[in-house]
Amino acid sequence: MQTPAYHGYIDNYTPNILVIDDETRIREACRTVLEERGYAVTLAEDGAQGLACIEAQHYDIILLDLVMPGLSGFDVLTRIKKKHPDTVIVVITGYATLEHSVDAMKKGAFDFIPKPFTPDHLRIIAAKALDYTRALRDIAEAGSRLRTMVNSLHEGVMCVNQQLQAVLANPAFLRLVGHDAASVVGRQVRTFVNIPRIEEMIREVLQMDDASLTELTDTFELPSKGASENKIVNVRCFPFIDRRGKTIGAITVLNDITALAKMDRMKSEFVSMVSHEIRGPMNSVMMQLNVVLDGLAGEVSPKQEEILGRASQKIQSLVDMASELLDLARIESGLISQEREPVDMAGLVAEQIDLHRPGARSAGLELFAAINSGLPKIFAHRRNMEEVVSNLITNAIKYTPAGGRIDAALMLRDDYLCLTVKDSGLGLEPDDLGKIFQRFYRVKNEKTRYIPGTGLGLALVKSIVDFHQGYIDVQSKPGQGSVFSVFLPVER
């Protein structure tokens, strides 16, 4: 059903009013009073004539007598509301009873005026009805502007109700999901969105209780008609809330990130290529320096040994950076997804503890481990898990002053294996906590400026954990040490 076109209440616009009443005296009185106010008035002597007038043109207000021969006012009211639900109707009744008035209001009447009525009473009712009509016009125009704005967005936007029927879907959304229809309003989502994951996200949002309302996000590929490669889209789905805080629908937004994903892939491939090319020469330089440092090329003075030792450390840092960049590139490209296997994390952590204990001892630190028995295996990339444990222990050793203590633990928490590495080291400032997983970010202050590192270790750890559908938590305070907790899902 289409909303009647509002003409717009500008200075030279004359509101149209239709009076439907079988009494000539009432009709003419209404005409006299209303025309004095500058309104255009049309008269109809019965319901059939009034319906014919309504079919011929739009009226801003209809004054309708409830009791007439032939079609009753109630019948006319029902027919008008069925075809023109937004039409403002004021009923006229000679039976000024609450029962008749309530019945008329239930059927869609805006207000009522009892016979006999005074000119002032009629003027007040007409003015109030016109104000309401103006409000309807403003709402319709605002809705039209909103639809125009949404339709012009490059992002795909769809809104559905609790029954999963589309209330709104802009052209960008329909294009991204590969649907050619001009409008899908009122249709079930599954009839035009052939992507099960989107419907799954919408259902999940609609089933959220008020305490857990949140936004769901995902990224996946969509088949693209006539294109050589599929589109990659980011999907956001969140609840549509009414004024009482109740979920009455869901809004889904699609962003085409194909170009960004392609650029990111090219960047990763470039970094991988450069890292691979420089690692070989750097290893060769390291070997040559070791030959000199070992005295195989002749005697080395203490000063020369010091200089060459520092150069060797710097080159080793570059080799480590190249290796970590290569690992990050492999994770981002998804190459490790086919290299997973059942991994005994208890044995792996124990091996890493034994491997790093001498280094901790030489730094004046105590390294302890607490590994629960009977822990299940996880389905993971073994070398990546070694990198996670090694990086966390190495960081703890580097940032804990001599005389400190490091505790590593592995336990089962719900459906996750939890690895914690706790140190009594320097700790972190609150501002640093949100940045330590960024690539190349290093905490810089008087206590850390001489500690070597690439700034890639924790970025690598987080990428590996994210890839394995886990998460990492950090608790730290300056001067009170840090606790890194890694949660990895267990296959049930």
DAJOUR-V391523 format. One record per pair of residues at least 4 apart in sequence whose C-alpha atoms are under 8 Angstrom apart, sorted by the first residue. I is the first residue (numbers start at 0). J is the second residue. If there is no record, write none. Layout:
BEGIN
i=I j=J
i=I j=J
END
This chain:
BEGIN
i=0 j=82
i=0 j=83
i=1 j=83
i=2 j=83
i=2 j=84
i=2 j=85
i=3 j=57
i=3 j=83
i=3 j=85
i=3 j=86
i=4 j=57
i=5 j=136
i=6 j=12
i=7 j=12
i=7 j=136
i=8 j=12
i=8 j=133
i=13 j=37
i=13 j=38
i=13 j=39
i=14 j=38
i=14 j=39
i=14 j=58
i=14 j=59
i=15 j=38
i=15 j=39
i=15 j=40
i=15 j=41
i=15 j=57
i=15 j=58
i=15 j=59
i=15 j=60
i=16 j=38
i=16 j=39
i=16 j=40
i=16 j=41
i=16 j=58
i=16 j=59
i=16 j=60
i=16 j=61
i=16 j=62
i=17 j=40
i=17 j=41
i=17 j=42
i=17 j=43
i=17 j=49
i=17 j=58
i=17 j=60
i=17 j=61
i=17 j=62
i=18 j=26
i=18 j=29
i=18 j=40
i=18 j=41
i=18 j=42
i=18 j=43
i=18 j=49
i=18 j=61
i=18 j=62
i=18 j=63
i=19 j=26
i=19 j=42
i=19 j=43
i=19 j=44
i=19 j=45
i=19 j=46
i=19 j=49
i=19 j=61
i=19 j=62
i=19 j=63
i=19 j=64
i=20 j=25
i=20 j=26
i=20 j=42
i=20 j=43
i=20 j=44
i=20 j=45
i=20 j=46
i=20 j=63
i=20 j=64
i=20 j=67
i=21 j=26
i=21 j=43
i=21 j=44
i=21 j=45
i=21 j=64
i=21 j=67
i=21 j=68
i=22 j=26
i=22 j=44
i=23 j=27
i=23 j=44
i=24 j=28
i=25 j=29
i=26 j=30
i=26 j=42
i=26 j=44
i=27 j=31
i=28 j=32
i=29 j=33
i=29 j=121
i=30 j=34
i=30 j=40
i=30 j=41
i=30 j=42
i=31 j=35
i=32 j=36
i=32 j=118
i=32 j=121
i=32 j=122
i=33 j=37
i=33 j=38
i=33 j=39
i=33 j=40
i=33 j=122
i=34 j=38
i=34 j=39
i=34 j=40
i=42 j=49
i=43 j=48
i=43 j=49
i=43 j=52
i=44 j=48
i=44 j=49
i=45 j=49
i=45 j=67
i=45 j=68
i=45 j=69
i=45 j=70
i=46 j=50
i=46 j=67
i=46 j=69
i=46 j=70
i=46 j=71
i=46 j=72
i=46 j=75
i=47 j=51
i=47 j=70
i=48 j=52
i=49 j=53
i=50 j=54
i=50 j=75
i=50 j=79
i=51 j=55
i=52 j=56
i=53 j=57
i=53 j=58
i=58 j=86
i=59 j=86
i=59 j=87
i=59 j=129
i=59 j=132
i=60 j=86
i=60 j=87
i=60 j=88
i=60 j=89
i=60 j=125
i=60 j=128
i=60 j=129
i=60 j=132
i=61 j=86
i=61 j=87
i=61 j=88
i=61 j=89
i=62 j=88
i=62 j=89
i=62 j=90
i=62 j=91
i=63 j=72
i=63 j=76
i=63 j=88
i=63 j=89
i=63 j=90
i=63 j=91
i=64 j=72
i=64 j=90
i=64 j=91
i=64 j=92
i=65 j=71
i=65 j=72
i=65 j=73
i=65 j=90
i=65 j=91
i=65 j=92
i=66 j=71
i=66 j=72
i=66 j=92
i=66 j=93
i=67 j=71
i=67 j=72
i=70 j=74
i=70 j=75
i=71 j=75
i=72 j=76
i=73 j=77
i=73 j=103
i=73 j=106
i=74 j=78
i=75 j=79
i=76 j=80
i=76 j=88
i=76 j=106
i=76 j=107
i=76 j=108
i=77 j=81
i=77 j=106
i=77 j=107
i=78 j=82
i=79 j=83
i=79 j=84
i=79 j=86
i=80 j=84
i=80 j=85
i=80 j=86
i=80 j=107
i=85 j=135
i=87 j=108
i=87 j=109
i=87 j=128
i=87 j=131
i=87 j=132
i=88 j=107
i=88 j=108
i=88 j=109
i=88 j=110
i=89 j=108
i=89 j=109
i=89 j=110
i=89 j=111
i=89 j=112
i=89 j=128
i=90 j=103
i=90 j=108
i=90 j=110
i=90 j=111
i=90 j=112
i=91 j=111
i=91 j=112
i=91 j=113
i=91 j=114
i=92 j=99
i=92 j=111
i=92 j=112
i=92 j=113
i=92 j=114
i=93 j=113
i=93 j=114
i=93 j=115
i=94 j=99
i=94 j=113
i=94 j=114
i=95 j=99
i=95 j=100
i=95 j=113
i=95 j=114
i=96 j=100
i=97 j=101
i=98 j=102
i=99 j=103
i=100 j=104
i=100 j=111
i=101 j=105
i=102 j=106
i=103 j=107
i=103 j=108
i=104 j=108
i=104 j=109
i=104 j=110
i=109 j=128
i=110 j=124
i=112 j=116
i=112 j=121
i=112 j=124
i=116 j=120
i=116 j=121
i=117 j=121
i=118 j=122
i=119 j=123
i=120 j=124
i=121 j=125
i=122 j=126
i=123 j=127
i=124 j=128
i=125 j=129
i=126 j=130
i=127 j=131
i=128 j=132
i=129 j=133
i=130 j=134
i=131 j=135
i=132 j=136
i=133 j=137
i=134 j=138
i=135 j=139
i=136 j=140
i=137 j=141
i=138 j=142
i=139 j=143
i=140 j=144
i=141 j=145
i=142 j=146
i=143 j=147
i=144 j=148
i=145 j=149
i=146 j=150
i=147 j=151
i=148 j=152
i=149 j=156
i=149 j=169
i=150 j=169
i=150 j=170
i=150 j=171
i=152 j=171
i=153 j=171
i=154 j=171
i=154 j=172
i=154 j=252
i=154 j=253
i=154 j=254
i=154 j=255
i=155 j=168
i=155 j=169
i=155 j=170
i=155 j=171
i=155 j=172
i=155 j=173
i=155 j=175
i=155 j=251
i=155 j=252
i=155 j=253
i=155 j=254
i=156 j=167
i=156 j=168
i=156 j=169
i=156 j=171
i=156 j=172
i=156 j=250
i=156 j=251
i=156 j=252
i=156 j=253
i=157 j=165
i=157 j=166
i=157 j=167
i=157 j=168
i=157 j=169
i=157 j=172
i=157 j=250
i=157 j=251
i=157 j=252
i=158 j=165
i=158 j=166
i=158 j=167
i=158 j=168
i=158 j=248
i=158 j=249
i=158 j=250
i=158 j=251
i=159 j=163
i=159 j=164
i=159 j=165
i=159 j=166
i=159 j=167
i=159 j=188
i=159 j=248
i=159 j=249
i=159 j=250
i=160 j=164
i=160 j=165
i=160 j=166
i=160 j=247
i=160 j=248
i=160 j=249
i=161 j=205
i=161 j=247
i=161 j=248
i=161 j=249
i=162 j=187
i=163 j=187
i=163 j=188
i=163 j=248
i=164 j=184
i=164 j=185
i=164 j=186
i=164 j=187
i=164 j=188
i=165 j=183
i=165 j=184
i=165 j=185
i=165 j=186
i=165 j=187
i=165 j=188
i=166 j=184
i=166 j=185
i=167 j=183
i=167 j=184
i=168 j=172
i=168 j=173
i=168 j=182
i=168 j=183
i=168 j=184
i=169 j=173
i=170 j=174
i=170 j=181
i=171 j=175
i=172 j=176
i=172 j=252
i=172 j=253
i=173 j=177
i=173 j=178
i=173 j=179
i=173 j=180
i=174 j=178
i=174 j=179
i=175 j=221
i=175 j=223
i=175 j=253
i=175 j=255
i=176 j=191
i=176 j=192
i=176 j=193
i=176 j=194
i=176 j=221
i=177 j=222
i=177 j=223
i=177 j=224
i=178 j=191
i=178 j=192
i=183 j=191
i=186 j=190
i=186 j=191
i=187 j=191
i=188 j=192
i=188 j=198
i=189 j=193
i=189 j=198
i=192 j=197
i=192 j=198
i=194 j=198
i=195 j=199
i=196 j=200
i=197 j=201
i=197 j=234
i=198 j=202
i=199 j=203
i=200 j=204
i=200 j=215
i=200 j=236
i=201 j=205
i=201 j=236
i=201 j=237
i=201 j=249
i=201 j=251
i=202 j=206
i=203 j=207
i=204 j=212
i=204 j=213
i=204 j=214
i=204 j=215
i=204 j=236
i=204 j=237
i=204 j=238
i=204 j=249
i=205 j=238
i=205 j=246
i=205 j=247
i=205 j=248
i=205 j=249
i=207 j=211
i=207 j=212
i=208 j=212
i=209 j=244
i=209 j=245
i=209 j=246
i=212 j=238
i=213 j=237
i=213 j=238
i=214 j=235
i=214 j=236
i=214 j=237
i=214 j=238
i=215 j=235
i=215 j=236
i=215 j=237
i=216 j=233
i=216 j=234
i=216 j=235
i=216 j=236
i=217 j=233
i=217 j=234
i=217 j=235
i=218 j=231
i=218 j=232
i=218 j=233
i=218 j=234
i=219 j=231
i=219 j=232
i=219 j=233
i=220 j=229
i=220 j=230
i=220 j=231
i=220 j=232
i=221 j=229
i=221 j=230
i=221 j=231
i=221 j=232
i=222 j=228
i=222 j=229
i=222 j=230
i=223 j=228
i=223 j=229
i=223 j=230
i=230 j=255
i=230 j=256
i=230 j=257
i=231 j=255
i=231 j=256
i=231 j=257
i=231 j=260
i=232 j=253
i=232 j=254
i=232 j=255
i=232 j=256
i=232 j=257
i=233 j=253
i=233 j=254
i=233 j=255
i=233 j=256
i=234 j=251
i=234 j=252
i=234 j=253
i=234 j=254
i=235 j=251
i=235 j=252
i=235 j=253
i=236 j=249
i=236 j=250
i=236 j=251
i=236 j=252
i=237 j=249
i=237 j=250
i=237 j=251
i=238 j=246
i=238 j=247
i=238 j=248
i=238 j=249
i=238 j=250
i=239 j=246
i=239 j=247
i=239 j=248
i=239 j=249
i=239 j=250
i=240 j=244
i=240 j=245
i=240 j=246
i=240 j=247
i=240 j=248
i=241 j=245
i=241 j=246
i=241 j=247
i=256 j=260
i=257 j=261
i=258 j=262
i=259 j=263
i=260 j=264
i=261 j=265
i=262 j=266
i=263 j=267
i=264 j=268
i=264 j=332
i=265 j=269
i=266 j=270
i=267 j=271
i=267 j=328
i=267 j=331
i=267 j=332
i=268 j=272
i=268 j=328
i=269 j=273
i=270 j=274
i=270 j=324
i=270 j=325
i=270 j=328
i=271 j=275
i=271 j=324
i=271 j=325
i=271 j=328
i=272 j=276
i=273 j=277
i=274 j=278
i=274 j=321
i=274 j=322
i=274 j=324
i=274 j=325
i=275 j=279
i=275 j=321
i=275 j=322
i=275 j=325
i=276 j=280
i=277 j=281
i=277 j=321
i=278 j=282
i=278 j=317
i=278 j=318
i=278 j=321
i=278 j=322
i=279 j=283
i=280 j=284
i=281 j=285
i=281 j=314
i=281 j=315
i=281 j=317
i=281 j=318
i=282 j=286
i=282 j=318
i=283 j=287
i=284 j=288
i=284 j=314
i=285 j=289
i=285 j=311
i=285 j=314
i=285 j=315
i=286 j=290
i=287 j=291
i=288 j=292
i=288 j=307
i=288 j=311
i=289 j=293
i=289 j=311
i=290 j=294
i=290 j=295
i=290 j=296
i=291 j=295
i=291 j=296
i=291 j=297
i=291 j=299
i=292 j=299
i=292 j=304
i=292 j=307
i=292 j=308
i=294 j=298
i=294 j=299
i=299 j=303
i=299 j=304
i=300 j=304
i=301 j=305
i=302 j=306
i=303 j=307
i=304 j=308
i=305 j=309
i=306 j=310
i=307 j=311
i=308 j=312
i=309 j=313
i=310 j=314
i=311 j=315
i=312 j=316
i=313 j=317
i=314 j=318
i=315 j=319
i=316 j=320
i=316 j=451
i=316 j=452
i=316 j=453
i=317 j=321
i=317 j=453
i=318 j=322
i=319 j=323
i=319 j=453
i=320 j=324
i=320 j=453
i=320 j=455
i=321 j=325
i=322 j=326
i=323 j=327
i=323 j=455
i=323 j=456
i=323 j=459
i=324 j=328
i=324 j=455
i=325 j=329
i=326 j=330
i=326 j=459
i=327 j=331
i=327 j=459
i=327 j=462
i=328 j=332
i=329 j=333
i=329 j=334
i=329 j=335
i=330 j=334
i=330 j=335
i=330 j=462
i=330 j=463
i=330 j=466
i=334 j=338
i=335 j=339
i=335 j=380
i=336 j=380
i=338 j=379
i=338 j=380
i=339 j=378
i=339 j=379
i=339 j=380
i=339 j=381
i=340 j=377
i=340 j=378
i=340 j=379
i=340 j=380
i=340 j=381
i=341 j=376
i=341 j=377
i=341 j=378
i=341 j=379
i=342 j=347
i=342 j=376
i=342 j=377
i=342 j=378
i=342 j=379
i=342 j=380
i=342 j=381
i=343 j=347
i=343 j=375
i=343 j=376
i=343 j=377
i=344 j=348
i=344 j=376
i=344 j=377
i=345 j=349
i=345 j=370
i=345 j=371
i=345 j=374
i=345 j=409
i=346 j=350
i=347 j=351
i=347 j=385
i=348 j=352
i=348 j=385
i=348 j=388
i=348 j=409
i=349 j=353
i=349 j=368
i=349 j=370
i=350 j=354
i=351 j=355
i=351 j=385
i=351 j=388
i=351 j=389
i=352 j=356
i=352 j=366
i=352 j=367
i=352 j=368
i=353 j=357
i=355 j=359
i=355 j=392
i=355 j=393
i=356 j=360
i=356 j=365
i=356 j=366
i=357 j=361
i=358 j=362
i=359 j=363
i=359 j=364
i=359 j=365
i=359 j=366
i=359 j=396
i=360 j=364
i=360 j=365
i=360 j=366
i=362 j=396
i=362 j=400
i=362 j=401
i=363 j=400
i=363 j=401
i=363 j=402
i=363 j=403
i=364 j=396
i=364 j=399
i=364 j=400
i=364 j=401
i=364 j=402
i=364 j=403
i=364 j=404
i=364 j=405
i=365 j=402
i=365 j=403
i=365 j=404
i=365 j=405
i=366 j=404
i=366 j=405
i=366 j=406
i=366 j=407
i=367 j=404
i=367 j=405
i=367 j=406
i=367 j=407
i=368 j=406
i=368 j=407
i=368 j=408
i=369 j=406
i=369 j=407
i=369 j=408
i=369 j=409
i=370 j=408
i=370 j=409
i=370 j=410
i=371 j=409
i=371 j=410
i=371 j=411
i=374 j=410
i=374 j=411
i=375 j=489
i=376 j=489
i=376 j=490
i=377 j=487
i=377 j=488
i=377 j=489
i=377 j=490
i=378 j=489
i=378 j=490
i=379 j=383
i=379 j=384
i=379 j=467
i=380 j=384
i=381 j=385
i=382 j=386
i=383 j=387
i=383 j=463
i=384 j=388
i=384 j=463
i=385 j=389
i=386 j=390
i=386 j=460
i=387 j=391
i=387 j=459
i=387 j=460
i=387 j=463
i=388 j=392
i=389 j=393
i=390 j=394
i=390 j=456
i=390 j=457
i=390 j=460
i=391 j=395
i=391 j=420
i=391 j=457
i=391 j=483
i=392 j=396
i=392 j=407
i=392 j=420
i=393 j=397
i=394 j=398
i=395 j=399
i=395 j=405
i=395 j=420
i=395 j=421
i=395 j=422
i=395 j=424
i=396 j=405
i=397 j=450
i=398 j=424
i=398 j=425
i=398 j=447
i=398 j=450
i=399 j=403
i=399 j=404
i=399 j=422
i=399 j=423
i=399 j=424
i=399 j=425
i=399 j=480
i=400 j=424
i=400 j=425
i=403 j=422
i=403 j=423
i=403 j=424
i=404 j=422
i=404 j=423
i=405 j=420
i=405 j=421
i=405 j=422
i=405 j=423
i=406 j=419
i=406 j=420
i=406 j=421
i=406 j=422
i=407 j=418
i=407 j=419
i=407 j=420
i=407 j=421
i=408 j=417
i=408 j=418
i=408 j=419
i=408 j=420
i=409 j=416
i=409 j=417
i=409 j=418
i=409 j=419
i=410 j=416
i=410 j=417
i=410 j=418
i=411 j=415
i=411 j=416
i=411 j=417
i=412 j=416
i=412 j=417
i=414 j=488
i=414 j=489
i=415 j=486
i=415 j=487
i=415 j=488
i=415 j=489
i=416 j=485
i=416 j=486
i=416 j=487
i=416 j=488
i=416 j=489
i=417 j=484
i=417 j=485
i=417 j=486
i=417 j=487
i=418 j=484
i=418 j=485
i=418 j=486
i=419 j=482
i=419 j=483
i=419 j=484
i=419 j=485
i=420 j=482
i=420 j=483
i=420 j=484
i=421 j=480
i=421 j=481
i=421 j=482
i=421 j=483
i=422 j=480
i=422 j=481
i=422 j=482
i=423 j=478
i=423 j=479
i=423 j=480
i=423 j=481
i=424 j=478
i=424 j=479
i=424 j=480
i=424 j=481
i=425 j=477
i=425 j=478
i=425 j=479
i=425 j=480
i=425 j=481
i=426 j=475
i=426 j=476
i=426 j=477
i=426 j=478
i=426 j=479
i=426 j=480
i=426 j=481
i=427 j=431
i=427 j=432
i=427 j=475
i=427 j=476
i=427 j=477
i=427 j=478
i=427 j=480
i=427 j=481
i=428 j=432
i=428 j=475
i=428 j=476
i=428 j=477
i=429 j=433
i=429 j=476
i=430 j=434
i=431 j=435
i=431 j=442
i=432 j=473
i=432 j=475
i=434 j=440
i=435 j=440
i=435 j=441
i=435 j=442
i=435 j=457
i=435 j=458
i=436 j=440
i=436 j=457
i=436 j=458
i=436 j=461
i=437 j=455
i=437 j=457
i=437 j=458
i=438 j=454
i=438 j=455
i=438 j=458
i=439 j=453
i=439 j=454
i=439 j=455
i=440 j=454
i=440 j=455
i=441 j=453
i=441 j=454
i=442 j=447
i=443 j=447
i=443 j=448
i=444 j=448
i=454 j=458
i=455 j=459
i=456 j=460
i=457 j=461
i=458 j=462
i=459 j=463
i=460 j=464
i=461 j=465
i=461 j=470
i=461 j=471
i=462 j=466
i=463 j=467
i=464 j=468
i=464 j=469
i=464 j=470
i=464 j=471
i=464 j=485
i=464 j=486
i=464 j=487
i=465 j=469
i=465 j=470
i=467 j=487
i=467 j=488
i=468 j=487
i=468 j=488
i=469 j=485
i=469 j=486
i=469 j=487
i=469 j=488
i=470 j=485
i=470 j=486
i=470 j=487
i=471 j=483
i=471 j=484
i=471 j=485
i=471 j=486
i=472 j=483
i=472 j=484
i=472 j=485
i=473 j=481
i=473 j=482
i=473 j=483
i=473 j=484
i=474 j=481
i=474 j=482
i=474 j=483
i=475 j=479
i=475 j=480
i=475 j=481
i=475 j=482
i=476 j=480
i=476 j=481
END
